[in-house]
Amino acid sequence: MYRLLIRLLRETRGQNLPEYALLLLLVALGAIAAVQELGCAVNCAFEVAGEAVAEATGKIPPGEPISCNKKCM
């Protein structure tokens, strides 16, 4: 791994290391945004499921609207 890193730093042909770094940054930012959005949606789904279970077990009165209070995005 060390030799590969040294070779990439010294390599002058093809793409430059800054271009790879920018590409990696772009991919990382896209992944972070996607994971945050997915996390919010999953959290909302668990909240709705928890309220449905609470309603079914009688811990909250029936007929209450079951919805997510979080605003994703």
C-alpha positions as CSV (number, residue, x, y, z in Angstrom):
1,M,0.0,0.0,0.0
2,Y,2.8,2.4,0.9
3,R,4.6,1.7,-2.4
4,L,1.4,2.3,-4.3
5,L,0.9,5.7,-2.6
6,I,4.5,6.7,-3.3
7,R,4.1,5.6,-6.9
8,L,0.9,7.7,-7.3
9,L,2.6,10.7,-5.8
10,R,5.6,10.4,-8.2
11,E,3.7,9.4,-11.3
12,T,3.6,12.2,-13.8
13,R,1.7,10.5,-16.6
14,G,-2.1,10.6,-16.9
15,Q,-4.3,12.2,-14.3
16,N,-2.8,14.3,-11.7
17,L,-3.2,13.6,-8.0
18,P,-5.3,16.9,-7.4
19,E,-7.8,15.7,-10.0
20,Y,-8.2,12.4,-8.2
21,A,-8.6,14.3,-4.9
22,L,-11.3,16.5,-6.4
23,L,-13.1,13.5,-7.8
24,L,-12.9,11.7,-4.5
25,L,-14.2,14.9,-2.7
26,L,-17.2,15.0,-5.1
27,V,-18.0,11.4,-4.6
28,A,-17.7,11.8,-0.8
29,L,-20.0,14.8,-0.7
30,G,-22.6,13.0,-2.8
31,A,-22.4,10.0,-0.5
32,I,-22.8,12.1,2.6
33,A,-25.9,13.9,1.2
34,A,-27.4,10.5,0.2
35,V,-26.8,8.9,3.6
36,Q,-28.3,11.9,5.4
37,E,-31.4,11.9,3.3
38,L,-31.7,8.1,3.7
39,G,-31.2,8.4,7.5
40,C,-34.0,11.0,7.8
41,A,-36.4,8.8,5.8
42,V,-35.5,5.7,7.9
43,N,-35.9,7.6,11.1
44,C,-39.3,8.8,9.9
45,A,-40.4,5.3,9.0
46,F,-39.4,4.0,12.5
47,E,-41.3,6.9,14.1
48,V,-44.5,6.1,12.2
49,A,-44.1,2.3,13.0
50,G,-43.6,3.1,16.7
51,E,-46.7,5.2,16.8
52,A,-48.7,2.5,15.1
53,V,-47.5,-0.1,17.7
54,A,-48.3,2.3,20.5
55,E,-51.8,2.8,19.1
56,A,-52.3,-1.0,18.7
57,T,-51.2,-1.6,22.3
58,G,-53.5,1.1,23.6
59,K,-50.8,3.5,24.8
60,I,-52.1,6.3,22.7
61,P,-55.8,6.8,21.8
62,P,-57.0,5.3,18.6
63,G,-57.9,7.6,15.7
64,E,-54.9,9.9,16.2
65,P,-53.2,10.7,12.9
66,I,-50.0,8.8,12.6
67,S,-47.4,10.8,10.7
68,C,-43.7,11.8,10.9
69,N,-43.0,15.1,12.6
70,K,-39.6,15.5,10.9
71,K,-39.0,17.5,7.7
72,C,-36.5,15.7,5.5
73,M,-34.5,17.9,3.0
